[in-house]
């Protein structure tokens, strides 16, 4: 027997997947899943309280409580004066106003109509963002994205079915919320590189609290009971922490990997609506929701594939011309 014969290498040890050895992209995806779960739980708490409190009382407390996590988001090296100073005050204040209207309209929608219908209309926001990007930012949109936008709009029509069921003010509120949210997002894209992130986080909450406070001074204010106050506190904190977690998730992970996870909120909305509010969608609603999720995910995948093809084509041309390939971002 040849004792010097090379033996096979020892098998590799498979370590369990933990937060320590998890890739940054995987961790970002898990964070995003948690974010949209938190958002849906917060929306459900708002719907619970909506049976006993007005939309403006809910909006006031939720907006105030959602500001509390912002204290933890301030960089320790900056003073509050520096952290909330505005580089683009006109645009930043307009963003705050639009976010306030969107939050108030969305709150009314969650209270007054089923969660599945509210989410379906609110998820038209990417469609409006695309339209505004063409009109305001002069961006080019491919025929594939126009087709997916049409599918998204048709899916919402299938879910809501105007003419076959009575449209509520909640449906119009959800539509108003989607339009204001898409407008605020478009404006944010123009100032995000120069404006301070903490200021963009705090201003919408301050404007939302101020808007609801002014309306409550006119129509009257009633303190919620202890149970409702705790639900509003939990809902506000969940919204605030979810926003900070979303920023954390987008930092190490490509936006194309995070964006489709938003549609998990639709799934949670269906589950919570059925379990807690006796909102069981019919077959047609499920078909519409499925088409909406498909169009949204396909839109993100199409953008990622187009970017990948463009990068490969640029690398191919660089090699043919003898130039170094473009760097990978």
Backbone torsions as a table, in degrees:
resi	resn	phi	psi	omega
1	UNK	NA	132.3	179.0
2	UNK	-85.2	108.2	-176.3
3	UNK	-77.3	-12.7	-179.7
4	UNK	-94.0	5.7	179.0
5	UNK	-65.2	133.9	-177.1
6	UNK	-69.1	126.4	179.8
7	UNK	-91.4	163.2	177.9
8	UNK	-67.4	149.2	-178.7
9	UNK	-68.2	153.4	-179.5
10	UNK	-66.3	144.0	180.0
11	UNK	-62.9	145.6	179.2
12	UNK	-71.3	142.0	179.1
13	UNK	-83.5	126.4	179.6
14	UNK	-92.9	109.9	-179.9
15	UNK	-85.5	144.3	178.5
16	UNK	-65.2	148.4	-179.4
17	UNK	-75.3	118.1	178.6
18	UNK	-128.5	174.9	178.1
19	UNK	-63.7	-22.1	-177.7
20	UNK	-73.8	-46.2	-176.4
21	UNK	-100.1	11.4	179.8
22	UNK	-78.5	141.1	178.3
23	UNK	-67.0	157.6	-178.5
24	UNK	-65.4	-35.0	179.3
25	UNK	-66.6	-44.1	178.4
26	UNK	-62.6	-42.1	178.5
27	UNK	-63.5	-39.3	177.7
28	UNK	-63.6	-38.3	178.7
29	UNK	-66.4	-41.7	177.7
30	UNK	-64.0	-39.4	176.8
31	UNK	-62.6	-42.4	-179.9
32	UNK	-64.0	-40.3	175.9
33	UNK	-59.7	-41.7	177.9
34	UNK	-65.7	-38.7	-179.8
35	UNK	-57.9	-51.3	-174.5
36	UNK	-75.1	-23.4	170.0
37	UNK	-66.7	-44.2	177.8
38	UNK	-60.4	-44.5	179.6
39	UNK	-58.9	-43.3	-177.8
40	UNK	-68.9	-38.9	175.9
41	UNK	-61.3	-44.0	177.9
42	UNK	-61.5	-42.2	177.5
43	UNK	-63.4	-37.7	178.9
44	UNK	-66.6	-39.0	177.0
45	UNK	-63.3	-39.9	176.2
46	UNK	-61.1	-41.3	-179.9
47	UNK	-65.5	-37.2	176.4
48	UNK	-60.0	-49.9	-177.5
49	UNK	-68.8	-25.7	-177.2
50	UNK	-62.6	-17.5	176.8
51	UNK	-73.3	-17.5	-174.5
52	UNK	-125.1	-20.4	-177.1
53	UNK	-120.9	159.9	179.0
54	UNK	-78.7	160.9	-178.8
55	UNK	-63.3	-30.9	-177.8
56	UNK	-76.6	-35.7	174.5
57	UNK	-65.0	-41.8	177.5
58	UNK	-62.7	-46.9	-178.9
59	UNK	-61.8	-37.6	-179.7
60	UNK	-63.3	-51.6	-175.0
61	UNK	-71.5	-40.8	-179.3
62	UNK	-64.0	-41.3	-179.3
63	UNK	-66.6	-38.7	179.0
64	UNK	-67.1	-46.5	-178.5
65	UNK	-67.6	-30.4	-179.8
66	UNK	-71.5	-16.6	178.1
67	UNK	-77.2	-20.7	-175.0
68	UNK	-59.7	-43.0	178.1
69	UNK	-62.9	-19.2	178.0
70	UNK	-63.4	-24.9	177.0
71	UNK	-61.5	-36.8	-179.9
72	UNK	-76.2	-19.6	-176.1
73	UNK	-85.2	-11.0	-178.5
74	UNK	-70.6	128.0	176.3
75	UNK	-61.2	135.7	-177.5
76	UNK	-66.1	-23.7	-177.9
77	UNK	-79.4	-7.8	-177.2
78	UNK	-113.3	146.2	171.3
79	UNK	-80.4	163.9	179.8
80	UNK	-63.0	-34.7	178.7
81	UNK	-61.7	-39.0	179.2
82	UNK	-75.9	-40.2	-174.7
83	UNK	-64.7	-31.6	-176.3
84	UNK	-109.0	9.0	177.2
85	UNK	-67.8	143.7	-174.3
86	UNK	-103.6	131.9	174.8
87	UNK	-88.7	-36.5	178.7
88	UNK	-122.4	77.8	-171.9
89	UNK	-62.0	-39.7	-177.9
90	UNK	-63.5	-51.7	179.6
91	UNK	-64.3	-40.7	-177.2
92	UNK	-65.4	-40.9	177.5
93	UNK	-68.7	-36.7	176.8
94	UNK	-64.7	-38.8	175.8
95	UNK	-60.7	-42.1	178.4
96	UNK	-61.6	-42.2	179.0
97	UNK	-64.3	-45.5	-179.7
98	UNK	-63.7	-40.8	177.8
99	UNK	-64.5	-37.0	179.8
100	UNK	-64.9	-45.0	177.7
101	UNK	-63.6	-42.1	180.0
102	UNK	-62.6	-43.4	-179.0
103	UNK	-65.3	-42.3	-178.9
104	UNK	-67.8	-42.9	178.5
105	UNK	-65.5	-40.6	178.5
106	UNK	-64.6	-38.3	177.9
107	UNK	-61.3	-44.8	178.7
108	UNK	-62.9	-37.9	179.9
109	UNK	-64.4	-43.9	-179.4
110	UNK	-63.2	-33.4	-177.8
111	UNK	-75.5	-38.3	-165.9
112	UNK	-98.1	-19.9	-179.0
113	UNK	-130.6	164.1	178.9
114	UNK	-58.1	148.0	-177.9
115	UNK	-58.8	-39.1	-177.8
116	UNK	-62.8	-39.6	179.4
117	UNK	-72.0	-39.4	178.7
118	UNK	-62.0	-46.8	-179.6
119	UNK	-65.1	-38.0	-179.3
120	UNK	-60.6	-43.4	-179.8
121	UNK	-72.6	-42.4	-179.5
122	UNK	-63.8	-31.9	179.1
123	UNK	-74.0	4.7	167.8
124	UNK	-76.7	-6.2	-179.2
125	UNK	-52.0	-45.9	178.0
126	UNK	-60.2	-31.6	177.7
127	UNK	-65.5	-46.2	179.1
128	UNK	-66.2	-35.5	177.9
129	UNK	-61.7	-42.5	178.9
130	UNK	-63.5	-44.0	178.5
131	UNK	-61.7	-42.8	180.0
132	UNK	-68.4	-33.6	179.1
133	UNK	-65.8	-31.5	177.3
134	UNK	-73.1	-43.7	-175.4
135	UNK	-76.7	-48.6	-172.1
136	UNK	-89.9	-40.3	-175.2
137	UNK	-99.6	-3.1	178.1
138	UNK	58.2	35.8	177.8
139	UNK	-83.3	151.7	179.0
140	UNK	-91.5	137.5	-179.8
141	UNK	-121.1	129.9	-178.5
142	UNK	-74.7	163.2	178.4
143	UNK	-63.8	-31.1	178.1
144	UNK	-63.1	-43.5	-179.9
145	UNK	-68.5	-35.8	175.5
146	UNK	-62.1	-39.8	178.5
147	UNK	-64.6	-44.0	179.5
148	UNK	-65.9	-34.3	175.5
149	UNK	-63.7	-41.0	178.5
150	UNK	-64.2	-40.4	178.3
151	UNK	-63.3	-40.6	178.7
152	UNK	-61.2	-46.0	-179.7
153	UNK	-64.7	-43.3	179.6
154	UNK	-64.1	-33.7	179.2
155	UNK	-64.7	-41.3	178.3
156	UNK	-65.3	-38.4	176.7
157	UNK	-61.5	-38.1	178.4
158	UNK	-65.6	-41.4	-178.4
159	UNK	-68.4	-47.8	-175.2
160	UNK	-80.2	-38.1	178.2
161	UNK	54.4	61.9	177.0
162	UNK	-62.9	136.3	-176.9
163	UNK	98.5	-27.3	177.9
164	UNK	-101.1	-20.1	172.7
165	UNK	-140.5	156.0	-176.0
166	UNK	-71.4	128.5	176.4
167	UNK	-78.3	136.2	-178.6
168	UNK	-103.3	163.4	173.0
169	UNK	-59.8	-25.4	178.0
170	UNK	-63.7	-34.6	177.2
171	UNK	-65.8	-43.1	178.2
172	UNK	-67.3	-35.2	177.5
173	UNK	-65.3	-41.6	177.6
174	UNK	-62.7	-39.5	177.9
175	UNK	-65.5	-42.5	176.7
176	UNK	-61.6	-41.2	178.1
177	UNK	-62.1	-39.7	179.7
178	UNK	-67.4	-40.0	180.0
179	UNK	-66.1	-45.5	-179.6
180	UNK	-67.1	-38.8	179.6
181	UNK	-65.1	-42.3	179.3
182	UNK	-66.8	-36.7	177.4
183	UNK	-65.6	-42.4	178.6
184	UNK	-64.8	-39.0	179.0
185	UNK	-64.9	-41.1	178.9
186	UNK	-63.0	-42.8	176.8
187	UNK	-65.8	-37.9	179.8
188	UNK	-62.5	-36.0	179.1
189	UNK	-63.4	-27.1	-179.4
190	UNK	-82.0	-21.4	-176.2
191	UNK	-117.0	-3.9	-172.2
192	UNK	-62.5	-30.9	-176.6
193	UNK	-75.0	-24.0	-177.0
194	UNK	-110.8	-25.3	-177.0
195	UNK	-83.3	150.1	179.2
196	UNK	-75.6	136.5	-174.3
197	UNK	-64.5	-39.0	-178.6
198	UNK	-65.4	-36.4	177.5
199	UNK	-64.8	-41.5	177.5
200	UNK	-66.4	-24.9	178.1
201	UNK	-79.2	-41.1	-173.4
202	UNK	-80.7	-38.1	-174.6
203	UNK	-57.8	-47.3	178.9
204	UNK	-58.5	-39.9	178.5
205	UNK	-64.6	-40.7	179.0
206	UNK	-65.9	-42.8	179.0
207	UNK	-67.2	-38.0	178.8
208	UNK	-64.6	-44.5	177.6
209	UNK	-62.7	-42.9	-180.0
210	UNK	-64.9	-41.7	179.6
211	UNK	-61.3	-48.4	-179.0
212	UNK	-67.8	-33.3	178.6
213	UNK	-66.3	-41.7	178.9
214	UNK	-62.9	-44.0	-179.6
215	UNK	-65.5	-38.6	-179.6
216	UNK	-68.2	-30.8	175.4
217	UNK	-63.0	-33.7	-178.7
218	UNK	-79.7	-47.9	-172.9
219	UNK	-92.1	-14.7	-179.2
220	UNK	105.5	149.6	-175.0
221	UNK	-127.1	138.8	175.8
222	UNK	-129.6	129.4	179.8
223	UNK	-68.6	132.8	174.7
224	UNK	-70.5	158.0	177.2
225	UNK	-73.5	176.3	-173.4
226	UNK	-62.1	-41.4	-179.0
227	UNK	-62.8	-47.6	-179.8
228	UNK	-65.8	-36.8	179.4
229	UNK	-63.8	-39.2	177.6
230	UNK	-67.1	-37.8	177.4
231	UNK	-65.2	-40.9	178.1
232	UNK	-67.8	-37.2	176.1
233	UNK	-61.9	-46.6	179.7
234	UNK	-64.2	-42.4	179.6
235	UNK	-63.9	-41.4	178.3
236	UNK	-65.7	-43.9	179.0
237	UNK	-63.6	-40.2	178.3
238	UNK	-62.1	-42.7	179.2
239	UNK	-64.5	-42.3	-179.4
240	UNK	-65.6	-48.1	179.6
241	UNK	-66.7	-33.9	179.0
242	UNK	-63.8	-39.3	179.2
243	UNK	-64.0	-43.4	179.0
244	UNK	-65.3	-40.4	178.4
245	UNK	-65.3	-34.6	179.1
246	UNK	-65.8	-40.9	175.9
247	UNK	-62.0	-41.0	178.1
248	UNK	-63.5	-39.0	-179.3
249	UNK	-68.3	-36.1	-178.1
250	UNK	-76.1	-17.5	-177.8
251	UNK	-67.1	-51.0	-179.2
252	UNK	-91.2	-14.5	-172.2
253	UNK	-111.5	143.4	176.1
254	UNK	-62.4	143.0	179.9
255	UNK	-60.0	-30.2	179.7
256	UNK	-66.5	-23.6	177.6
257	UNK	-85.4	-25.8	-176.2
258	UNK	-89.5	-36.9	-172.7
259	UNK	-56.3	-45.5	-178.7
260	UNK	-63.3	-21.0	-177.2
261	UNK	-69.0	-18.1	178.0
262	UNK	-58.0	-29.2	-177.3
263	UNK	-74.5	-8.6	170.7
264	UNK	-64.9	-23.8	177.4
265	UNK	-63.2	-33.5	176.5
266	UNK	-64.4	-40.0	179.2
267	UNK	-64.5	-45.8	178.1
268	UNK	-63.2	-36.7	178.9
269	UNK	-63.2	-40.5	176.8
270	UNK	-64.1	-42.8	-178.6
271	UNK	-65.7	-49.2	-178.2
272	UNK	-66.4	-38.1	178.6
273	UNK	-62.4	-39.8	179.8
274	UNK	-72.6	-39.4	-174.9
275	UNK	-75.8	-40.6	-168.9
276	UNK	-111.2	-20.2	-174.4
277	UNK	-125.2	8.5	178.0
278	UNK	56.0	41.1	179.3
279	UNK	-108.6	91.6	-178.6
280	UNK	-105.4	108.9	-178.2
281	UNK	-66.3	153.2	175.6
282	UNK	-87.0	-179.1	-175.3
283	UNK	-62.4	-41.1	-178.9
284	UNK	-63.5	-39.0	178.2
285	UNK	-63.2	-42.1	177.9
286	UNK	-61.5	-39.1	178.0
287	UNK	-63.1	-44.7	179.3
288	UNK	-63.6	-42.1	179.1
289	UNK	-65.5	-40.9	177.9
290	UNK	-62.0	-42.3	178.3
291	UNK	-65.6	-36.8	179.1
292	UNK	-65.4	-44.1	178.4
293	UNK	-64.0	-42.4	178.9
294	UNK	-59.7	-47.1	-178.1
295	UNK	-64.1	-40.1	-179.7
296	UNK	-66.2	-45.9	179.8
297	UNK	-67.4	-41.7	-180.0
298	UNK	-63.4	-32.6	178.3
299	UNK	-62.6	-44.3	179.6
300	UNK	-69.0	-43.2	-179.4
301	UNK	-63.3	-39.7	179.2
302	UNK	-63.3	-40.7	177.6
303	UNK	-63.6	-42.0	179.7
304	UNK	-66.3	-40.2	179.3
305	UNK	-66.8	-39.1	179.4
306	UNK	-64.4	-40.5	178.2
307	UNK	-65.1	-39.2	-180.0
308	UNK	-65.9	-43.3	179.3
309	UNK	-63.7	-41.8	179.4
310	UNK	-63.0	-39.9	179.7
311	UNK	-66.4	-42.5	178.9
312	UNK	-64.9	-39.1	-179.8
313	UNK	-66.5	-40.0	178.1
314	UNK	-64.9	-38.6	178.5
315	UNK	-67.0	-39.3	179.5
316	UNK	-64.2	-45.3	180.0
317	UNK	-64.3	-37.3	179.8
318	UNK	-64.1	-38.8	179.8
319	UNK	-70.2	-37.2	179.6
320	UNK	-66.4	-34.2	-178.6
321	UNK	-89.5	-2.4	178.6
322	UNK	81.5	11.0	179.0
323	UNK	-92.9	158.1	176.9
324	UNK	-66.3	146.4	-179.3
325	UNK	-66.9	155.0	-180.0
326	UNK	-66.9	148.4	178.9
327	UNK	-68.1	151.1	177.1
328	UNK	-85.9	127.5	179.4
329	UNK	-93.3	NA	NA
